[in-house]
Amino acid sequence: MTLPQVIALGGSLLRPEESENRKIWFGKLRQLAIHIEGNSRKLGIVVGGGLPAREGIELAKDFTSDLDRLDEVGIAATRLNATIIQQILLDVGCNVAPAIPHDTQSAAQYFEQHNFVVMGGTLPGHTTDAVAVTLARDCRAKDCIIATNVSHIYNKDPKESDDAKPFFDMTIDELISITGTERLSPGQSAVVDPIAVSIAAEHKINIAVLDGREIDLIESALDGKEFHGTVVRS
């Protein structure tokens, strides 16, 4: 039996501020899903919170400073975004799990009868990157694709440093030296969540980081072809 593949879709990819581009992106995502199911493959999609999560967390910060409570707000936003993806795929007849799982074990079980499982966050302290790597572990996948709004992992933040250099191939230990292993604050983002990196290192899961705004890159990575991005080998 072919093992499922797993991808984390950054919430920023849903881009509510770019409605026209978003329609095109959703259309290509549906075409990709049809291609995957047509080849009898299975895919776990873990969706981030993006703008709804950030706005909700900022609102809640006026009333609580508890990190777990703030994370629960972000988790709710990820499940909203996951439901959007789920319904879009159901609309074209894809064999999608009927519920949004709240844990990766339940998600893995859905693959017994479904080609697609879409989910968001699970627990405070774990970003959807960490959820995706954990789902890969539970599905016995050897790789996890992290599709975000940057093209590579860099040696420093390219938004702040003009001399930032991209990595095309690196080891998990090299990535740990960049990300560390400390929990991110609610609403904080990083090219790869440190908790996700730790889980990948422990369970020997390779990570691919690419620009998810380009669906063709996601398709190439899922098909095992060369793609423009960073491969992190465990």
N, C-alpha and C positions, 0 to 999 in steps of 0.2 A: 504493500500500500504506500502511495506517495504521501510523505509527511507534509503537513501544512507549512506555508510560509507566513512570515509575520512582518508587518510594516507599521511604523509609527508615523501618523500624519500630523505634523505640527498644526495647532489650531490657527496659526497665522495664515495657513494655506487657504482657509475658507474666506478670507479677505472681504469682510462686509463692506469695506470702503471702495472696492473695485467690482461693482456688480456685474459689469459686462464681461470682464475677464473671468470672473468667478463662474459664470454660466458656461463659458467655453471649457474651463477646467473641470467642472462637474461632468460635462458631456464626454470629455476624454476619459475621465475616471470610469464612467459607466461602460465605455467601449472596452477599456482594459479589463473590467470585471467580466464582461461577456467573453473576451478572449481567454481569460483564466478558466472560467467554468467550462467553456467549450473544449478545453484540453484536459478536463477532469481533474483540475488542480484545486487546491483549497488555500484560502488566504484569511489570516487574522488581521484586522485593521483596528489599530488603537488610535483614537482621535484626541488631540489636545484641546484645551479650552480657549485659547486665543483671546481675542478682544472681550468677549462676554465674561470670561474668567477674570481678566484684569480689572474690568469695570466693577464687577461684583465684589471682588476682594477690596478694592479701594473704598467702595461704599461701606462694606462691613468693618473696615479698619476704624471708622469713626465711633464704633461701638464695642469693639473687642480687639485685644492684642494677642489673643490665644492663637498660636500658629496652627494648631490642629483644626480649630473652628474656621479659620480663614481658608485652610486647605479644603475643608468640606464644601465651601462656596465654589472654589475652583473645580472640584470634582463634579459638582452638579452641572457646571457649564460644559465640562467634557462630555457628560452623558447626553446633554442636549445636542451637542454637535455630532455625537455618535448616532443619535436617533435620526438626524438629518441625512447622514450618509446611508444608514440602514434603509430608510424609506426611499431614497433615490435609487438604490440598487433593487429593492423590491419592485419598484415601478417598472423596471425593464425585465422582470421575471427571473431575476437571479435567485438562487437557492440560499437565502440569507436566514440566519438564526432569528427566530421570532422575538427574542427579548435581548435587551442590552445587559450582558453579564456584569455582575458587581465584583467578581473575582476571577482569576485566571484559570482556576481548576474547572469551574463551571464552563468557562469559555472553551477550554480544550475538549470537554465532553460534547459540546455542540457539533464538533467536527465529525462525529460519528454519523450524523445525518445531514449536515449542511456543508456547502462549499465555502460560505463566508460567515464569519463572526465579526461583528462590529461592537466595539466597547470603548469606554472612556477610562476614567481613573478608578482606583480601588480604595486605597488607604491614604490618610494624611502622611505627608513626608515622601510619598512616591509620585514623581511626575509620570506622565504617560509614556515617556521613554523607558522608565523603569518597569512600567506595566508591560510594555511591548517585549522587553528582554525576558521578563518573567514568563510571559505567555510563550515565548519561543522555548524557554526551558521546559515548560509543562507539555508542549507539543513535540518535544525532542528535536526541534529545529536547530540547526547548527549556525544559522545566520539570522540577523535582524536588521532590517533596513530602517533607517531614520531619515524621513523626508521632511526637510525643514525649509527655511527661506534663505539659506546660504548654500554655496556650492561645495564647500569643503570644510574640514577642520583646519584651523589656522594656528600658528604658533603664538599669536596674540590677536586681540580683537581687531578685525579689519575695519570696523567702524570708527575706531579710535586711533589706529596706527596705519599710516600709509605704507609702511615697510613690512606689514604682516605677510607671512609666506604660507601658502597652502601645503598641506600634506596630501599626497596621493596614495601613499601606502605607509602604514605605521603599525607598531605593536600596541597591544592593550596597555602595557606598562608605560609606553610613551604617552598614551592618552591620559593615564592616571596622573602623570607628572604635570599635565596641563589642567585637568579638571579638578584634581583632588578627589576626596571621597566624602566631603561634608554635605549634609542636606541643604538644598536650596530653600530660600525663604519663599513663602506663598506669593505667587505672581512673578517671581524671579525666573529668568530663563538662561539657558546656556546651550551651546551647540550640541552637547550631550550631557544629560543629567549625571552627576557623579555617582548616584546610587545605581543607575543603570550600568555604568561602567564597572562598578564593583561586582554586580551580579554577573555581567558578561565574563569578567575575569575568573570568577569562581567556577562558572559552569562551562567555560571554554566555548563561548558563543562569539562568533565574528560579528562585527558591526560594519554596516555601510552607511555613510552619510552623504546625502546628495540634495540637490535643489528640487524639492517636490513641486515647485511651480511648473516644472517641465515633466508632464506625465510620461513622455518618451523615455526619460532617464529612469523613472520608476520601472517602466516595462522592461528596459534593458537589464536592470539589476535583478528583477524577478526572473527573467529568462536566462540568467547566468551569463549575459554578454558583458562586454566592456562598457563602462559608463563613465561620465565625467563626475568625479566625486572622490571621496576618501574611503579606502578599505582599511579597517582596523582588524588585525589578525590576533586572535587569542592564543 
